[in-house]
């Protein structure tokens, strides 16, 4: 089942580096409480690693070789170590959220994902998590977010830096022909959403009903937020600006040829009739902006200064976050028993027992609301 939201554990894997110390002193009986690593005295169990590995593999772990599975487990553990290191740092800075904040975040996640309580509990079961474990993951995620936000708030950009960047990159500031569009997507797959269409017949009926409501004047953005089975629903269906030179690529995403030409022929504010892509999903596109010719931008153009400033801040933010993670891990005592056992038994990957083949999927989390904007016609996540 495709989900609107990905697991917190998966988000925290990127950019981490395993740090090992100490010997393999943890139990090695293969039980669920076997210790995979210890971070400043806090244990991470093999069961935790197995659960995250299964989430990342999306139920396909049985297709991995033992070598690939060992690599996946090391990566999953590295993400859990990173999570724990940063969470402990956030705690030292007194940035842990209150229990009310955790509850509010969970409720917000359910609401934005259009998840009923039944669908939420189903996802927890499929991801092999208890509600308490999920709540703990949300608590850690909020703590780390507060830690990063505190660091980001210190970043400043001077006007001179913006002007220097603009002069050094003139070719980057050209308004190209193209369209800005919003999209409502209805997917026949079972997505666990509140108003989910679960087969071809239901999806066709749903898109027709939506189209009829739009023709009566109902707000497109409102319907997109409530009914679209795609993560762009978070942005009221907004897919951003598509340059005319990229129109040909739309067909590679399963959309009909000529869609770009059709959009360019429309007036701003108009929407298409339902369009079916090669994957069986239905779309209704709304044209929100059209540009028919190229134009060089200047610093006086709206959003140019903001775009440059945001870019500089994002670059610095990545750097200081990487430095913070490096510093936090250097200050921590990390004992990675899973890695140690692999070194002790390199020919059989540390006598690894198989990851449970439960078909686990990623449980919902509010953290994914900040994930990158999808491309047009990307698979729904809801």
RAZITA-V805890 format. One record per helix or strand. SS is the DSSP state (2 for helix, 1 for strand). FROM is the first residue (numbers start at 0). LEN is the number of residues. If there is no record, write none. Layout:
BEGIN
ss	from	len
SS	FROM	LEN
SS	FROM	LEN
END
This chain:
BEGIN
ss	from	len
2	7	4
1	34	5
1	41	4
2	45	12
2	60	3
2	65	27
2	98	14
2	116	10
2	130	22
2	158	10
2	169	3
1	173	2
1	177	9
2	199	16
2	219	8
2	230	5
1	237	6
2	243	10
2	258	6
1	270	1
1	274	2
1	281	10
1	294	2
2	303	28
1	333	3
2	336	8
2	365	5
END
